[in-house]
Amino acid sequence: MNELNGYDIEDLQVGMTAAFSKTITEADIILFAGASGDNNAIHINEEFAKTTPFKGRIAHGFLTASTISAAIANRLPGPGSIYMSQQMKFVGPVRPGDTVQALVRVKDVDMEKSRVLLETICSVEGRNVVEGEALIRTTSKARREAKN
């Protein structure tokens, strides 16, 4: 792993994993609503949220999924990686105070294009809440050396 660039494509292998955890706070939800403009009452109004099938407030799906971005940017492949695409399915709610664990697992490595396909999962207490795949462009030792 290169401290400035994370893992180079040459260092990645199918099966490698990394995780990132974050407790979703009231402040996170309010700030995300402000930053995104998504002020849906299911996220910010407890009285309204009690009338829904969730029986209370839930965090924004994309706030939850942002923990995947943190796992990719900070852990695997790490700094220097570029998000190219993300497919995801929201399969369960996240409530204020829940701790989300994002797990990324290498599914495929394309050395020629310096791209890695990652399985992406967010879970709360062992229950999946987001499932998907991400395509990431990463750094390359060979390309860096060729430029020097």
N, C-alpha and C positions, 0 to 999 in steps of 0.2 A: 504494500500500500504506500503510495506517495502522499506525504503529509499535506501537500498543497492540492493534489488532484484526486485523492481517494484511490480506488483500485483502477488500474489500467485494464484494458480489455484482455491483455495477455495474462493477467492474474486471476481472472474470473473462471469459475468452473460450475457446471450444472450441479445444483444441490446446495450451494452456498446460501446462507441465510443471515439476516440481520433484523433487529427489532428496535422500535422506538415506542416509548409509552408516555402518555400525557393524561392527566386528570382534567376533564372538561369542566371549567368553572362557570359561574354565573357571569363573571366579567367577560370570559371568552365568548359566550353566546351573545351578549349585548354588543360587544365590540365587533363581532362578525356581522351582526345584523346591520350595524352602522356602516361598516366597510363595504359590505356587499349590496346593501339596499334591500335585503330580504327581511322584511319586518312581519312575516307571517305570524299570526297570533299563536300558532302551535308552538312557536319558539319563545315568545316573550310575554304571553298572557296566560297565567296559570288558570284563571277562572274559565276562560275559553277552552284551554287545553283539556281541562277535566271533562268537557262534553264530547271529546273525540274518542275514537277507539283506543288511543294511547293512555287515556285517563290521567293526563298530566303533560307538562312541557317536555319537549324533546329538543336535542341539539340539531342544528342544521346538518344535513347529510354531508355537505361539502366541508364543513368545519371538521367533522369526524374524519373524512377522507384526507384532509390536509396532513394528518399524521403520517400518511403514506409518503407524501412529499418530503417530510422531515426525515423519515427512515432512508429514503433514497439519497437525499442531499447530504446527510450527515454520516451515514453508515455504509450503504451499499448501493451503487458503486461509490458514493461519497462525493466530496467536493470536486468540481469540474464536470460532473455529469449533467446532461441536458435531457429534460423530459420531452419526449416526442409524442407520446399518446398514452391515454389511460382509458381502459374499459372497466366499468364497475357496475355492480349490482348492490343496491341497498337492501339488506335482508333482515335488519332488526333495528330497533330504536336505541339511541344513546340519550341518557338523561343527565341533567346537571349533576355533577359530582361523580359520574362514572369515570373510571380510568380506562382509556382506549389503548390497546396494544396493537401497533401496526407491525406486521411481519412481511418481509419481502424475501422471496426465494428465487434463485436463478433457475429459469426453465430452459433457456437456450442462449448460446453465445454465438454471435456472428462476427468473427474476427475481421473479415474483409471490410465490413462497414462500421466496425467499432460500435456495435449495438448489442444490447443485452435485453432479453425478454424476461420479465419478472412476474411471478405470481404475487399478488398483493392481497393481504387479508387484514382487516381490522376486527378485533374481538374485544369483548367486555366480559370479564370473568369466565373466559373459555368459550363464550358464545359468539359466533361470527355475526358481525353487524354490517360489514362491507366485504365483498369478494370481487376480485378482478385480476387484470393483467396490465402491466405497464411496459412500454417500449422506451428504452433509454439509450442515448448515445453517450459513450464514455470516452475517456482519454486513452491514448495509445502510446506506449513506450517507443515502439518502432517509429511512429510518426514524429514524436519529439526528437528522437535521435537523427532522423532523416533531415530535419530542419537545421540541425547544428553542424 
